[in-house]
Amino acid sequence: MSHQHLMAELEQLVSEARNPNSMSIDLLPTEDILTVMNREDELVPAAVARVIPEIAKAVDEIVRAFREGGRLIYIGAGTSARLGVLDASECPPTFSVPEGMVVGLIAGGPKAILHAVEGAEDDVEEGRRNLQEINLSAKDVVVGIAVSGRTPYVVGALTYAQSIGAKTISLTCNPHSTLVEMADIAIAPVVGPEVVTGSTRLKSGTAQKLVLNMLTTASMIRIGKTYENLMVDLTISNQKLEARAIRIIAEATGCSADIAERHLKKSGNNVKRAILMILTGMEAQDADLALTRHDGFLRKAIAEAQA
């Protein structure tokens, strides 16, 4: 693509426009700069709220994939991909899902998480290859993340995903872009021009982070990873998380911290199992069987035991 053609394309993107509210930002004192930024940031949640119906459709597809043994795959370039990698990496410790159930891929490979890789986002074929390397299947859901909605690497990835029957979702901040038009489900919060023109790690990045939080958190709730609003499937890998687990058990059952800690040990460091043991009097093995019968939904296991 020629520079002239690319410049003309970028001129059409909301995320590349100049923001009239920050034209004099280089003349402002520090506190006023921050005030301008903060006022622009206030626009982001409202923009995300307007696309909740699309986010809900995406969550339902992700839940379907999980129940069928499929995966959630995030793929992107630059800041967009880094946010996807971050969200994917936090799922195993937060919800005790297997490594690889939520995957984050970035143009240029793992080194691009810390350092920009020249030309990586322009490689259409690399997007396809990266999905082939993880053995993408029709059971998976692929979320292409690109503020512009035109990144060739992501376009190539979604094109390949659709060719094998995988469900595709786009997450952009430009509603009339290539990815919006091609994806099965398009999520496009419009946050407007950035405070610093084209610096899409700002409002656009914030919007993407909010949406990614919603996609994984809501999906995990829907597959039984919480009880009430408690994180009952966390992985206990350090002292802080052990203390959090004890507090969660105490909150869920109304028991003392000592009782919670004792049952946590008896349960084999399984928070759900410990809560069920305390509330029903079950032994660890019976609690485990009850949770298995109800696909890990603690509320259902409790209801059955108390019926």
N, C-alpha and C positions, 0 to 999 in steps of 0.2 A: 504494500500500500504506500502511495506517495505521501510526502509530508503535507502537500496541499490538500489531498483527500482526507487525511487524518485530521488536519486542523479544522476542516469544514465539518467533519463528523463530531469532533469535540465541542464545537460551537453550539451544537444542538442539544447538548447534555445539560440538564439542570445543575448537576454537581460541578460543572466547569464554569458556570456563569459568575459574574462579579456581584458581590453583595453590597447593595447601596448603604447598608448600615455600618460598614466597616471601611469605607473609602478613606477616612482620615485616621485610621487606627495607628499609623506610624508616627503620628504627631501627639498621641495621647500619653499621659503618665500611666504607670503600671496599673494602678487600681482601676482606672477607666478602661484600659485594655481588657482587664479581667471581667469587668462589668459587661462590656460588649459581648465577650465570649459567652458569659453566663446567660445573657438574654437570648442569644442564639440557641444555646443548649436547651433552653426551656421549650423550644419548638419540637424537640425530638420525640418525647413521649406521645404527644398528640398525633404526630405523623405515624407512629407505630400503631396507635389505637385505631386509626382509620383502616389499617390492613389486617386487623384481627380476624375477620372472616377467612382470609387467605391463609393466615398462620394456622388457624384451626383445621383447615383442610389438610395442610401439610402435616400437622401433628397426627391426624387420623391415619394418614398414609404411613407415617413412621411407626405408629403403634401396630398397624397391620403387618408391616415388614418384620418388626421384632417378634410378633406372635408366630410368624411363619418361618422364623429362623434367619431372617434377612438382617442386613446392617444399614446403618445410617452413615453415608459417606459425604463429608464436606470436601469441596475442592475449590481452590481459588489461587490468586496470586497476591503477593505483597501483604498489605495490612489486612485485607479481607481474609486471606488464607490463614494468617497468623491468628486471627480471632477464631476461625474454625478449628485450628489445631489446639488452641487453648481450651475451647469448649469440649472437644473430644477427649483431651487428656484428663479433664476433671471428672468425667463420668465414672470410671472404675472406682476411684476412692470414695466418691460421694454416694454412689448407688450400688456398689459392688457388682457391676456388670462386668462380663469378661473383657479382657483386652481384645480389641478388634471388633467389638459390637458397634462402637462409634469410632469412625476413622477420619482423620484430618490429613488432607494432601495439599501440598503447596508447590507451585511452579518453581522449578529449580532444585527441588529436593530439600531434605532437612536443613542443609546449610543456609537455605534462604530464610529460615525462621529468624536468624540473627543478622544476616547480611543480604543486601539486594544482589540478585543474580541477573546480570545484564541479558536482556532479550528473552528471559524465561517465559514471560507472560504472552509473548508473541507467537509461541510455538503451538500451533493447533494440534499437530500429531502427538506432542508430548502429553497433552491432556488425555488423549485416547490411550496412549501407552501406559500411563500411570494407573488408569483404571484396569487395564488388562493385567498389569503386574499384581494387582490385589485380587485377581480372579472375580471381577464384578459379575454378578448374576442378576437374573430377572427378579429375584426376590428382594434385591437391595433398593434403597432410595438414595438418589444422588442429589445433593444440594450444591448448586453452582453459585459461588459467592463472588460478586464483582460489582462494585459501586457503579461503574459506567454501564454495565449490562452489555458490554461488547468485547471483553477480554478474549482474544483468540484461544488461549489455553483452555478457558472455561467453556467456550463455545464448542471446541473440539471434544471436550469431555462429555458434555450433555448430548451432543450428536451421537457419540458412541453409545452412551447409556441408553438412549432411546432405541438405537438399532438392535439392542439385545433384549428390549422389553422392560428395562428397569424404569421405575417411576422417577421423574425429574422435577426438581423444584429450583426456581431461581430466586436469589436474594440480591436485589439491586436497589439503587436509589434513583433510578431513571426509568419512568413508567413506559416509555415508548422505545425501548431498546431491543436489541436482538434477543437477548436471553429471556426477556419478558414474553416475547412473541413465540419463542420455541418451547418453553418449559410447560410441563403438564399443569403445574401450579406456579404462579408468579407472585412473589411477595416484593412489593416495591414502595416502601415508605419514602415519601417525598419530603425531605428536610430542607430543601432550598440550597442556595449557594453558601459556600463556606466562608468563614471570617477571613481566612487567607485563601485566595482563589485557587481552587483545585486541590486543596489539602484535605483530601477525603478521609484522613484518619481522624478528623474532628467530628462534626455532626453525623456524617455518613457512617463513620466507624462506630460511633455511639449507638446509632440506630441498629446497625448490624449486630452489635453485642447484645442489645435488648432482645432482638428477634431470636438470636441463637440461644439465649437464656430460656426463652419461651419454648422453643422447639424441643430441647432436651428435657427441661424440667417438667413440662406438661406431659411429654411422652412417658417419662419415668413414673410420674404420678399415675398415669393411666394403666401402667403395667404392674402396679402394686408396690412401688418402691417407697411409699410413704404411709404413715398411719396418722390420721388427722393431718396436721402440718409438720409432723416430726420426721426426721431423716433416719428412718429405722433400718435402712440397708447400708449404712456407711461401713467402710472397711477400717478396722482399728489397726493402725500402723504406727502409732506413736502415743506418748502419754497424753497429749492434748486430746486426741481423738478417743482415747479410753475414758478420760474424764467426761467428754461430751456424751459418749455412749451411756455412761452411768446416769448422767443428768437426763437424757432422753428416756431411759427406762423409768426413772423416778417420776418424770412428768407424765408419762403415759399411764402409769399404774397408781400413782399417789403414794408409793412406798418410800421408805427412807433410802438414803444413799447407800447405807451398809447393805440393806437387803438387795438393792439394785446391783451392787458390785458382786455380791455372793452369787446371784442368779446369772449374772453375766459370765462368771467363771464356769458355773455349772452348765451353761448353754454352749460352751465352747466359743465364747466371744461372739455370739450371734444375738444381736439386739432384738430382732423379731421373736426369736425363740425364747429369749429371756422374758420378754413382756408377756407372751402367751403362757409361759410357765407360771408366772406370778398371778395373772388374772384368772387362770383356770385350775391351777394346781397340777397341771400335767408334768410328767417327766420330760426330759429333753427329747428322747426318741419319739414319744407320742406327739409332742409339739411339732417336731419336724415333719412327721407324717401328715398332721393336720394342715400345715402350711403347704405341703406338696399337693394335697387334695384340692386346695383352693388357689393354686398357681401363685403362691407367695403373697396373696392378699390377706394381711393380718386381720382386718376388720371381719372378713368372712369367716376366718378360722375362729375368732373369738365368738362370733354370733352362733356358729355351729355348736361350740362347746357349752355355751350358756343357754342354749335353747331347751 
